[in-house]
Amino acid sequence: MKRSFASLALPTLLPALLAGCAASPVSRTPAHADTALSEAEAEALYQERFARYMRREPGAGLAGYDTLAPVEGTADWTPFPNGGGVAPDALAAARAYAAQANSSAFLVWQGGHIVSEDYFGDMTATSPVVSKSLAKPLATIAVGRAMAAGHIASLDQPMSDFLTEWQDTPKAAITIRQVLGMRSGLLPQGSSTDPDSVLNRSYLHPFHDRVLIEDYPLVDTPGSRYEYSNANGDLVALLIERATGTPYEEWVGREVLAKIGARGGQIWMDHPGGTPHSGCCVLLPAESYLRLAVLLAQDGTWEGARLLPEGFVTAMRTPSAQNPHAGLGVYVGAPYVEWRGPANPELTYGRSYHSEPYAADDLFLFDGNSNQVVYVVPSRQLVVLRTGDSPPKEPVWDNTVLPNLILRGLSAN
């Protein structure tokens, strides 16, 4: 079925801030042209994906992306200058901790300089890293760029201004802030062995955008409860495309990665010419994720230019009453809790161990599956990144070791 944009038009009357900024329907380049899947073809592809996923075949999991589209980055990549600033023994200890934890990359940036850049195994500086949920802060930053460009009025604008199918339904109350902060009221993340489950269809179906808009259920009053869900992250691509009139992968490449001098990569599409997954499924070099964190450490500015609205980074790192450790696409370090994770604080699954408080009160972090983490400390102009596979079960991964070693190494100088 060819992707139709007839229903994607912006509402007739947008808030005053958007006057004159209405986006045209998304137009994809020939390289991204829709393959016009029929309903039957789409269903057959979904069933094939589901069966492969249930068998847990090699390549059938998070890395099994069968349709990739390019995400262009900068055409003129320039490395950060190298610099010191961290005590050598602290840096060596942190590097060793990363090395024994199945890491693919360990990077440290401080005050405009790369302090450490280490790759392990076959990983290189240009190798793509499967983002998993490192894609969510990228999606949030993409929203900030759309706000800066005047396509989105505010974080508290209703999603239904763009997802017009939700108008005059209970979902009309869902705001952009609630989606980014996992407080939309939509069905929480879960697992199912049923091919008819909306959890599976919203992830694996070639028309997953339609599943998200038409079928994904509202189970709580918007804003009333924090519940982690990849559906929230994947809705961002639809928001960006309808607000800007630009394919999500092109917006991210041109308005985010290129603006911060980051290399590009690829993103998983639900089908050729279809809709990308913005809640996961981006493949970028480790240094590109580092640059996203540097942008936030610098309060949304880059080389003197403001790329994100003033106050946007503060909003990202401000938790809600429903979860004191969850901001918008990022997680907040304080207050100290020994075990915590991305799920509702009442739940125990997916938690990471914290042996002690973080050594900086303003630390916040990107946190993806497999303990892929990027720690950001604005007060010290510090970013610490670890990507890779899941660490060994023993000894248990300690989410505070890397940033605290580096922070104390900074304090020693």
Phi, psi and chi 1 to 4 in degrees:
 res  aa     phi    psi   chi1   chi2   chi3   chi4
   1 MET       -  124.9  176.8  178.6  178.7      -
   2 LYS   -65.4  137.6 -177.0  174.8  177.0   59.4
   3 ARG   -68.1  119.0 -170.1  176.4  177.5 -163.5
   4 SER   -94.5  134.6  172.6      -      -      -
   5 PHE  -109.9   11.0  -67.7   99.5      -      -
   6 ALA   -61.3  -32.0      -      -      -      -
   7 SER   -90.4    3.6   64.2      -      -      -
   8 LEU   -94.6    0.3  -56.4 -165.7      -      -
   9 ALA   -61.0  143.4      -      -      -      -
  10 LEU   -65.7  153.1  -69.2  173.4      -      -
  11 PRO   -59.3  154.0   18.5  -30.0      -      -
  12 THR   -59.8  -41.5  -55.2      -      -      -
  13 LEU  -116.8  112.1  -65.4  176.5      -      -
  14 LEU  -101.5  165.3  -74.9  174.9      -      -
  15 PRO   -53.4  156.5  -28.3   35.6      -      -
  16 ALA   -55.8  -34.0      -      -      -      -
  17 LEU   -61.4  -25.5 -177.9   61.2      -      -
  18 LEU   -95.2    3.7  -65.2 -179.0      -      -
  19 ALA   -56.8  128.0      -      -      -      -
  20 GLY    81.0    1.3      -      -      -      -
  21 CYS  -111.9   13.7  -62.5      -      -      -
  22 ALA   -58.6  133.8      -      -      -      -
  23 ALA   -85.6  149.6      -      -      -      -
  24 SER   -81.2  161.9   59.3      -      -      -
  25 PRO   -56.9  152.1  -25.1   34.8      -      -
  26 VAL   -63.0  132.3  174.0      -      -      -
  27 SER  -121.4  115.9  175.3      -      -      -
  28 ARG   -90.3  148.2  -66.6 -166.3  175.6  -86.8
  29 THR   -71.0  163.0   61.8      -      -      -
  30 PRO   -53.7  -35.2  -28.4   36.0      -      -
  31 ALA   -63.9  -22.0      -      -      -      -
  32 HIS  -110.5   16.6  -56.5  157.8      -      -
  33 ALA   -60.1  141.8      -      -      -      -
  34 ASP   -66.1  136.5 -159.9  -57.7      -      -
  35 THR   -85.1    4.6   55.5      -      -      -
  36 ALA    55.9   53.4      -      -      -      -
  37 LEU   -63.5  136.7  -74.5  178.8      -      -
  38 SER   -78.4  166.6   68.5      -      -      -
  39 GLU   -59.1  -41.5  -65.2  -76.0   -9.7      -
  40 ALA   -66.2  -41.4      -      -      -      -
  41 GLU   -65.0  -40.1  -70.1  168.9  -28.1      -
  42 ALA   -64.5  -42.6      -      -      -      -
  43 GLU   -65.9  -38.7 -174.9   62.8   23.7      -
  44 ALA   -64.5  -41.0      -      -      -      -
  45 LEU   -65.8  -39.8  177.6   54.2      -      -
  46 TYR   -60.3  -46.5  166.8   69.6      -      -
  47 GLN   -63.5  -37.1  -66.2  -65.9  -20.1      -
  48 GLU   -64.4  -45.4  176.9 -173.5  -28.4      -
  49 ARG   -62.7  -43.6  -73.4  173.8  174.5  172.2
  50 PHE   -62.7  -45.9  176.9   77.9      -      -
  51 ALA   -61.5  -41.9      -      -      -      -
  52 ARG   -65.4  -39.7 -168.7  167.1   64.8 -119.0
  53 TYR   -66.5  -40.6 -169.5   70.0      -      -
  54 MET   -68.6  -31.0  -73.1  -64.5  102.7      -
  55 ARG   -77.0  -10.6  -69.0 -166.0  -61.6  -93.5
  56 ARG    53.8   42.3  -62.7  -64.8 -169.1  -97.9
  57 GLU   -66.5  155.1  -68.0  178.4   -1.0      -
  58 PRO   -55.6  130.7  -25.8   34.6      -      -
  59 GLY    82.7    2.4      -      -      -      -
  60 ALA   -93.0   -7.1      -      -      -      -
  61 GLY   -91.6 -142.6      -      -      -      -
  62 LEU   -61.3  -26.9  -72.4  167.6      -      -
  63 ALA   -90.3   -1.5      -      -      -      -
  64 GLY   -86.2   63.2      -      -      -      -
  65 TYR   -89.8  112.1  -55.6  148.2      -      -
  66 ASP   -88.9  -11.6   52.2   14.6      -      -
  67 THR  -137.9  109.6  -57.7      -      -      -
  68 LEU  -113.9  142.4  -70.4  166.6      -      -
  69 ALA  -119.9  149.3      -      -      -      -
  70 PRO   -71.2  145.1   24.8  -32.3      -      -
  71 VAL  -119.3  104.0 -179.6      -      -      -
  72 GLU   -73.5  138.1  -57.9  -65.8  -19.3      -
  73 GLY  -109.6 -148.3      -      -      -      -
  74 THR   -70.0  147.7 -177.0      -      -      -
  75 ALA   -89.9   -6.1      -      -      -      -
  76 ASP  -139.8   73.2 -175.9   23.8      -      -
  77 TRP   -71.2  131.1 -178.7   80.5      -      -
  78 THR  -127.9  126.9  -57.4      -      -      -
  79 PRO   -70.9  155.0   27.5  -34.8      -      -
  80 PHE   -64.7  148.1  -71.1  114.0      -      -
  81 PRO   -67.3  149.6   24.0  -33.0      -      -
  82 ASN   -78.5  149.1  -66.8  -37.4      -      -
  83 GLY  -161.0  169.2      -      -      -      -
  84 GLY   -98.2 -143.7      -      -      -      -
  85 GLY   111.3  -10.6      -      -      -      -
  86 VAL  -120.4  134.2  179.1      -      -      -
  87 ALA   -55.3  132.8      -      -      -      -
  88 PRO   -56.2  -38.2  -26.4   35.7      -      -
  89 ASP   -68.5  -36.1   58.9  -19.9      -      -
  90 ALA   -67.4  -41.8      -      -      -      -
  91 LEU   -64.8  -41.9 -162.8   57.6      -      -
  92 ALA   -64.1  -40.4      -      -      -      -
  93 ALA   -66.0  -41.4      -      -      -      -
  94 ALA   -66.0  -42.5      -      -      -      -
  95 ARG   -61.2  -42.2 -171.0 -179.7  -68.3  122.4
  96 ALA   -65.4  -39.0      -      -      -      -
  97 TYR   -64.1  -42.9 -170.7   78.3      -      -
  98 ALA   -64.4  -41.2      -      -      -      -
  99 ALA   -62.5  -37.8      -      -      -      -
 100 GLN   -83.0    0.0   60.0   84.9   33.6      -
 101 ALA  -108.6   29.2      -      -      -      -
 102 ASN    60.5   31.4  -64.8  -26.2      -      -
 103 SER   -77.4  150.3  -62.3      -      -      -
 104 SER  -100.6  -29.8   61.2      -      -      -
 105 ALA  -149.7  145.5      -      -      -      -
 106 PHE  -137.5  114.6  170.0   64.2      -      -
 107 LEU  -126.8  142.2  -52.2  178.9      -      -
 108 VAL  -131.5  125.6  179.2      -      -      -
 109 TRP  -119.0  137.1  173.8   95.0      -      -
 110 GLN  -150.0  124.4 -159.3  -85.5  -41.0      -
 111 GLY    57.8   36.0      -      -      -      -
 112 GLY    92.0    0.4      -      -      -      -
 113 HIS  -124.4  148.5  -63.0   82.1      -      -
 114 ILE   -83.7  119.1  -74.6  -70.6      -      -
 115 VAL   -90.4  -35.6  178.8      -      -      -
 116 SER  -150.0  138.9 -177.4      -      -      -
 117 GLU  -142.9  101.7 -175.9  172.3   10.8      -
 118 ASP  -125.6  135.9  -64.7  -81.4      -      -
 119 TYR  -123.6  147.6  -58.6   96.5      -      -
 120 PHE  -124.2  150.2  -53.6   95.2      -      -
 121 GLY    64.6 -132.1      -      -      -      -
 122 ASP   -88.9    0.0  -63.7  -29.6      -      -
 123 MET   -69.3  141.3 -178.9   66.0   60.8      -
 124 THR  -129.5  178.6   69.5      -      -      -
 125 ALA   -64.3  -22.4      -      -      -      -
 126 THR  -108.2    0.0   57.9      -      -      -
 127 SER   -66.3  139.0  -62.0      -      -      -
 128 PRO   -74.0  137.1   26.4  -33.1      -      -
 129 VAL  -104.5  127.8  172.6      -      -      -
 130 VAL   -69.4  118.1  179.1      -      -      -
 131 SER   -66.8  -36.7   64.9      -      -      -
 132 LYS    51.3 -131.2  -57.3 -179.2 -178.3  177.6
 133 SER   -83.6    6.4  -76.2      -      -      -
 134 LEU   -65.5  -13.2  -62.4 -175.5      -      -
 135 ALA   -70.6  -22.7      -      -      -      -
 136 LYS   -70.2  -44.4  -68.5  179.8  174.2   68.6
 137 PRO   -63.4  -32.6   13.8  -25.9      -      -
 138 LEU   -61.2  -44.3  169.2   59.2      -      -
 139 ALA   -62.7  -39.1      -      -      -      -
 140 THR   -64.7  -42.1  -56.2      -      -      -
 141 ILE   -62.4  -37.4  -69.7  168.8      -      -
 142 ALA   -60.5  -37.6      -      -      -      -
 143 VAL   -65.0  -42.7  170.8      -      -      -
 144 GLY   -59.5  -38.6      -      -      -      -
 145 ARG   -66.0  -38.7  -74.7  -65.2  -61.7  145.6
 146 ALA   -66.0  -33.6      -      -      -      -
 147 MET   -67.9  -43.9  -71.4  173.5   60.0      -
 148 ALA   -62.2  -31.3      -      -      -      -
 149 ALA   -85.3   -2.5      -      -      -      -
 150 GLY    87.6    9.5      -      -      -      -
 151 HIS   -83.9  -24.1  -62.2  -64.0      -      -
 152 ILE  -125.8  134.4  -66.2  172.8      -      -
 153 ALA   -75.9  -45.6      -      -      -      -
 154 SER  -165.4  168.5   80.0      -      -      -
 155 LEU   -65.4  -22.8  -72.4  168.1      -      -
 156 ASP   -94.8   10.8  -63.7  -49.2      -      -
 157 GLN   -71.6  140.4 -172.8  171.7   -0.5      -
 158 PRO   -65.1  139.3  -20.6   32.7      -      -
 159 MET   -58.9  -30.0  -71.3  -75.2  -68.8      -
 160 SER   -68.9  -12.3   59.9      -      -      -
 161 ASP   -62.6  -24.5  -80.2   -2.9      -      -
 162 PHE  -113.7  -43.4  -52.6   99.0      -      -
 163 LEU   -87.5   77.9  -53.5 -172.4      -      -
 164 THR   -65.7  -18.1   54.6      -      -      -
 165 GLU   -62.3  -21.8  -60.0   91.9  -29.3      -
 166 TRP   -85.3   -9.0  -74.0    1.6      -      -
 167 GLN   -63.8  143.5  -67.7  179.3    1.6      -
 168 ASP    63.6   26.9  -59.4  -41.9      -      -
 169 THR  -130.1  167.6   75.9      -      -      -
 170 PRO   -58.8  -24.5  -28.1   36.4      -      -
 171 LYS   -73.2  -10.8  -66.7  179.6 -176.4  176.6
 172 ALA   -62.5  -20.6      -      -      -      -
 173 ALA   -81.4  -11.0      -      -      -      -
 174 ILE   -70.7  128.6  -61.2  172.6      -      -
 175 THR  -100.9  165.0   67.4      -      -      -
 176 ILE   -61.3  -42.2  -65.5  168.8      -      -
 177 ARG   -58.7  -41.0 -172.5 -170.1  -57.2  -88.6
 178 GLN   -67.6  -36.1  -70.6  163.8   -8.1      -
 179 VAL   -66.4  -48.2  165.9      -      -      -
 180 LEU   -65.6  -29.6  -62.7  178.5      -      -
 181 GLY   -97.9   12.8      -      -      -      -
 182 MET    59.2   37.9  -58.2  -69.6  175.2      -
 183 ARG  -125.6   29.1  -61.6 -175.4  -58.2  116.5
 184 SER   -73.2  -21.0   63.5      -      -      -
 185 GLY    88.8   -1.4      -      -      -      -
 186 LEU   -74.4  158.8  -65.1  171.0      -      -
 187 LEU   -49.0  129.6  179.8   70.8      -      -
 188 PRO   -65.4  162.7  -17.9   29.0      -      -
 189 GLN   -60.4  144.4 -168.8   70.4   19.2      -
 190 GLY  -166.3 -174.7      -      -      -      -
 191 SER  -129.7  153.4   60.8      -      -      -
 192 SER  -155.3  146.0  172.1      -      -      -
 193 THR   -97.4    6.5   58.7      -      -      -
 194 ASP   -92.0  120.9 -178.5   -1.6      -      -
 195 PRO   -64.2  -19.2   22.6  -32.7      -      -
 196 ASP   -87.4   -4.5  -69.5  -29.7      -      -
 197 SER   -64.1  135.6  168.1      -      -      -
 198 VAL   -63.9  -25.2   72.3      -      -      -
 199 LEU   -63.2  -40.6  -67.5  167.4      -      -
 200 ASN   -78.3  -41.5  -67.0  -41.3      -      -
 201 ARG   -68.4  -33.2  -62.0 -178.8   77.6   84.8
 202 SER   -72.2  -16.2   64.0      -      -      -
 203 TYR   -99.7  -42.3  176.7   58.4      -      -
 204 LEU  -105.1  -14.0  -63.1  170.4      -      -
 205 HIS   -73.5  140.8 -159.8  -79.9      -      -
 206 PRO   -63.4  -19.1  -24.4   34.7      -      -
 207 PHE  -113.2   50.6  -59.6  144.6      -      -
 208 HIS   -64.5  -23.1   91.0  -70.8      -      -
 209 ASP   -64.9  -41.3   53.3  -18.2      -      -
 210 ARG   -66.5  -38.0  -72.9 -173.0   -3.8 -159.8
 211 VAL   -61.3  -44.3  176.7      -      -      -
 212 LEU   -62.3  -42.5  -72.0  170.9      -      -
 213 ILE   -78.0  -43.5  -67.3  173.2      -      -
 214 GLU   -94.0  -31.8  -61.3  170.0    8.5      -
 215 ASP  -116.2  -21.6  -58.1  -32.1      -      -
 216 TYR   -71.3  124.5 -153.0   87.4      -      -
 217 PRO   -84.1  147.9   28.9  -33.8      -      -
 218 LEU   -89.3  123.7 -173.6   71.2      -      -
 219 VAL  -118.5  -12.8  -62.1      -      -      -
 220 ASP  -135.9  159.3  -70.1  -59.4      -      -
 221 THR   -63.3  127.8  -58.7      -      -      -
 222 PRO   -52.0  132.0  -28.5   36.1      -      -
 223 GLY    87.8   -6.0      -      -      -      -
 224 SER   -90.7  -18.9   67.6      -      -      -
 225 ARG  -151.5  142.4 -174.8  171.6  175.5   82.9
 226 TYR   -90.7  125.6  173.5   94.0      -      -
 227 GLU  -146.9  118.5  -69.0  -75.0    6.2      -
 228 TYR   -64.7  137.3 -175.5   88.3      -      -
 229 SER  -159.4  130.3  170.2      -      -      -
 230 ASN   -65.9  -22.0  -79.5  -29.7      -      -
 231 ALA   -58.7  -40.0      -      -      -      -
 232 ASN   -58.9  -46.0  -71.9  -60.6      -      -
 233 GLY   -63.5  -39.7      -      -      -      -
 234 ASP   -72.9  -22.1  -87.5  -12.1      -      -
 235 LEU   -66.4  -21.7  -78.2  167.4      -      -
 236 VAL   -63.5  -38.1  174.2      -      -      -
 237 ALA   -59.7  -41.7      -      -      -      -
 238 LEU   -65.7  -42.0  -52.1 -177.4      -      -
 239 LEU   -59.1  -50.0  168.2   65.3      -      -
 240 ILE   -62.3  -44.4  -69.3  -65.1      -      -
 241 GLU   -65.3  -39.9  -65.9 -163.2  -11.6      -
 242 ARG   -76.5  -32.9  -63.4 -170.4 -179.5 -163.2
 243 ALA   -74.5  -36.4      -      -      -      -
 244 THR  -104.3  -19.2   68.6      -      -      -
 245 GLY    73.8   15.4      -      -      -      -
 246 THR  -121.7  136.8  -56.8      -      -      -
 247 PRO   -54.3  139.4  -26.7   35.7      -      -
 248 TYR   -54.2  -45.3  177.7   76.0      -      -
 249 GLU   -64.1  -32.5   65.6  -85.2   21.0      -
 250 GLU   -74.1  -39.3  -67.3 -176.9   15.6      -
 251 TRP   -61.4  -46.4 -177.9  -95.9      -      -
 252 VAL   -61.7  -44.2  164.7      -      -      -
 253 GLY   -65.4  -47.7      -      -      -      -
 254 ARG   -78.9  -43.5 -174.9 -175.8   74.9 -128.5
 255 GLU   -95.8  -13.1  -66.4  -62.5  -34.5      -
 256 VAL  -116.5  -68.1  178.8      -      -      -
 257 LEU   -62.7  -48.5  -61.0  179.8      -      -
 258 ALA   -63.3  -33.9      -      -      -      -
 259 LYS   -68.0  -24.2  -62.0  -71.0 -173.9 -176.9
 260 ILE  -110.4   15.1   59.7  175.3      -      -
 261 GLY    68.5   28.7      -      -      -      -
 262 ALA   -96.9  145.7      -      -      -      -
 263 ARG   -68.0  150.9  -64.1 -177.0  177.5  100.2
 264 GLY   -92.6 -164.3      -      -      -      -
 265 GLY  -172.2 -129.0      -      -      -      -
 266 GLN  -142.8  166.3  -64.7  175.6  -59.9      -
 267 ILE  -143.4  147.1 -169.1  168.5      -      -
 268 TRP   -78.4  128.5 -174.4   32.4      -      -
 269 MET  -103.1  148.2  -50.8  -69.8  -70.5      -
 270 ASP   -67.4  -28.7   58.0    7.5      -      -
 271 HIS  -163.0  164.2   70.2  -81.6      -      -
 272 PRO   -56.0  125.3  -26.9   36.0      -      -
 273 GLY    79.1    5.6      -      -      -      -
 274 GLY   -91.0 -135.1      -      -      -      -
 275 THR  -112.5  132.5  -57.0      -      -      -
 276 PRO   -77.5  159.1   26.9  -31.9      -      -
 277 HIS   -88.7  112.2  -73.6  -93.6      -      -
 278 SER   -94.0  -11.9   52.0      -      -      -
 279 GLY   -88.0   -6.6      -      -      -      -
 280 CYS  -157.4 -159.3   63.7      -      -      -
 281 CYS    66.5   22.4  -43.8      -      -      -
 282 VAL  -100.3  140.5 -179.5      -      -      -
 283 LEU  -118.0  112.0  -63.2   91.8      -      -
 284 LEU  -136.9  156.2  -60.0  172.4      -      -
 285 PRO   -62.9  152.6  -21.6   33.0      -      -
 286 ALA   -56.8  -37.3      -      -      -      -
 287 GLU   -66.1  -24.2 -160.8 -105.5   10.7      -
 288 SER   -70.5  -39.8  -65.0      -      -      -
 289 TYR   -64.3  -37.1  -60.6  112.5      -      -
 290 LEU   -59.3  -44.1  179.1   90.2      -      -
 291 ARG   -64.1  -35.8  -74.2  178.7 -178.9 -109.5
 292 LEU   -58.9  -41.8  -66.4  170.6      -      -
 293 ALA   -69.0  -36.7      -      -      -      -
 294 VAL   -62.1  -40.0  170.6      -      -      -
 295 LEU   -56.6  -42.0  173.4   65.2      -      -
 296 LEU   -73.5  -37.0  -58.6 -173.3      -      -
 297 ALA   -60.4  -28.5      -      -      -      -
 298 GLN   -96.3   20.6  -62.0  175.6  157.3      -
 299 ASP    58.7   37.5 -167.4   36.6      -      -
 300 GLY    82.2   14.4      -      -      -      -
 301 THR  -112.8  156.3   65.1      -      -      -
 302 TRP  -145.8  118.7 -164.6  -89.1      -      -
 303 GLU    49.9   43.0  -64.8 -179.0  -11.0      -
 304 GLY    87.0   -8.4      -      -      -      -
 305 ALA  -100.6  134.8      -      -      -      -
 306 ARG   -85.3  116.8  174.7  155.7  -69.5  -76.3
 307 LEU   -98.8  -27.4  -59.1 -176.1      -      -
 308 LEU  -115.5  147.8  -57.9  177.4      -      -
 309 PRO   -57.7  147.9  -23.3   33.5      -      -
 310 GLU   -58.7  131.2 -165.1  163.8   -9.3      -
 311 GLY    90.6   -8.4      -      -      -      -
 312 PHE   -68.1  -43.3 -172.6   82.3      -      -
 313 VAL   -65.9  -37.8  176.2      -      -      -
 314 THR   -59.5  -41.4  -62.1      -      -      -
 315 ALA   -64.2  -39.4      -      -      -      -
 316 MET   -60.3  -40.4  -74.4 -175.9   67.8      -
 317 ARG   -96.9   14.0   50.0 -172.0  -75.5 -146.9
 318 THR   -98.5  119.4  -60.9      -      -      -
 319 PRO   -76.1  166.9   29.2  -34.5      -      -
 320 SER  -100.4  168.4   67.6      -      -      -
 321 ALA   -65.1  -25.6      -      -      -      -
 322 GLN   -79.6  -19.9  -69.2   78.6   18.9      -
 323 ASN  -154.4  108.9 -173.0  -22.1      -      -
 324 PRO   -71.3   -3.6   26.4  -35.0      -      -
 325 HIS  -116.0    5.0  -65.8  110.1      -      -
 326 ALA  -117.6  122.3      -      -      -      -
 327 GLY  -100.3 -138.3      -      -      -      -
 328 LEU  -107.3   98.0  -52.0 -179.0      -      -
 329 GLY    79.9   -6.7      -      -      -      -
 330 VAL  -133.9  170.7  -60.1      -      -      -
 331 TYR  -122.0  150.4  -62.5   90.9      -      -
 332 VAL  -104.4  134.8 -178.9      -      -      -
 333 GLY   -71.9  -40.9      -      -      -      -
 334 ALA  -105.4  151.4      -      -      -      -
 335 PRO   -79.2  163.4   30.6  -37.0      -      -
 336 TYR   -71.1  131.3  172.7   67.9      -      -
 337 VAL  -138.9  134.2  174.7      -      -      -
 338 GLU   -63.9  -46.1 -176.2  178.6   17.5      -
 339 TRP  -121.5  123.4  -71.9   91.1      -      -
 340 ARG  -157.4  161.4   65.1  175.6 -177.1  -91.6
 341 GLY  -157.3 -164.0      -      -      -      -
 342 PRO   -78.9  -15.8   27.9  -35.4      -      -
 343 ALA   -77.7  172.5      -      -      -      -
 344 ASN   -50.5  135.7 -175.9  -69.4      -      -
 345 PRO   -56.7  -20.2  -24.8   34.0      -      -
 346 GLU   -75.1  -16.6  -60.8  169.9    3.0      -
 347 LEU   -98.1  155.3  -55.3  176.2      -      -
 348 THR  -105.6  -13.7   59.7      -      -      -
 349 TYR   -74.9  152.0   74.9   84.7      -      -
 350 GLY    71.7   14.8      -      -      -      -
 351 ARG   -79.0  150.6  -70.2 -179.9  172.0  179.8
 352 SER  -112.0  150.3  -65.4      -      -      -
 353 TYR   -85.0  138.8  175.3   60.3      -      -
 354 HIS  -129.6  107.6  -60.1   74.0      -      -
 355 SER   -73.1  -18.8   63.4      -      -      -
 356 GLU  -160.0  168.3   61.0  176.1  -19.7      -
 357 PRO   -63.6  153.6  -20.1   32.2      -      -
 358 TYR   -63.8  145.8  -71.7  111.8      -      -
 359 ALA   -82.7   11.6      -      -      -      -
 360 ALA  -143.1  128.9      -      -      -      -
 361 ASP   -67.1  -24.5  -69.4  -20.6      -      -
 362 ASP   -98.2   11.0   63.2  -27.8      -      -
 363 LEU   -65.5  135.2 -178.9  146.9      -      -
 364 PHE  -136.6  169.2   63.6   97.9      -      -
 365 LEU  -151.7  151.2   59.7  151.7      -      -
 366 PHE   -83.8  139.5  -54.5  176.8      -      -
 367 ASP  -142.4  110.9 -162.3   -8.3      -      -
 368 GLY  -113.9  167.8      -      -      -      -
 369 ASN   -53.9  152.1 -159.5    1.0      -      -
 370 SER    71.0   22.9  -59.3      -      -      -
 371 ASN    54.7   40.3  -66.8  113.1      -      -
 372 GLN   -83.1  114.4  -64.3 -157.5  120.6      -
 373 VAL  -131.2  147.3  -74.5      -      -      -
 374 VAL  -132.9  113.5 -173.5      -      -      -
 375 TYR   -93.4  135.9  -52.7   93.0      -      -
 376 VAL  -124.8  126.3 -172.4      -      -      -
 377 VAL  -128.3   91.5 -173.5      -      -      -
 378 PRO   -58.1  -38.9  -25.3   35.3      -      -
 379 SER   -63.2  -25.9   62.6      -      -      -
 380 ARG  -108.5    6.6  -55.4  -54.8  -60.6  -88.0
 381 GLN    45.8   57.3  -76.3  -64.0  -76.7      -
 382 LEU  -129.0  136.7  174.9   68.5      -      -
 383 VAL  -134.4  131.7  174.3      -      -      -
 384 VAL  -126.6  127.3  179.6      -      -      -
 385 LEU  -121.9  138.6  172.4  147.6      -      -
 386 ARG  -135.8  120.7 -179.8  -93.6  168.3 -168.6
 387 THR  -119.6  165.0   59.6      -      -      -
 388 GLY   144.1 -168.9      -      -      -      -
 389 ASP   -79.2  172.5  -65.8  -29.7      -      -
 390 SER   -59.9  134.9  -64.5      -      -      -
 391 PRO   -63.4  160.5  -20.9   33.4      -      -
 392 PRO   -57.4  152.0  -21.7   32.4      -      -
 393 LYS   -69.0  -28.3  -67.7 -175.7  178.4  179.1
 394 GLU  -130.6  130.4  -64.7  -67.2  -21.6      -
 395 PRO   -69.2  153.6   29.0  -35.2      -      -
 396 VAL   -62.2  140.7   65.5      -      -      -
 397 TRP   -62.4  132.3  168.9  -96.0      -      -
 398 ASP  -110.8  112.6 -174.8  -19.0      -      -
 399 ASN   -69.4   -9.8 -133.6   33.1      -      -
 400 THR   -99.1  -11.8   61.5      -      -      -
 401 VAL   -63.3  -54.2  166.5      -      -      -
 402 LEU   -61.0  -53.6  -68.8  179.7      -      -
 403 PRO   -65.3  -36.8   24.2  -35.0      -      -
 404 ASN   -70.4  -36.6  -77.6    2.6      -      -
 405 LEU   -59.9  -45.7  -80.0  169.2      -      -
 406 ILE   -69.4  -41.7  -60.0  -59.5      -      -
 407 LEU   -62.1  -41.5  -77.9  162.2      -      -
 408 ARG   -72.5  -29.1  -72.6  164.9 -177.2  151.7
 409 GLY   -68.1  -34.2      -      -      -      -
 410 LEU   -67.1  -41.3  -80.6  172.0      -      -
 411 SER   -64.8  -26.3  -61.0      -      -      -
 412 ALA   -76.3  -11.6      -      -      -      -
 413 ASN  -104.5      -  -73.8  -46.9      -      -
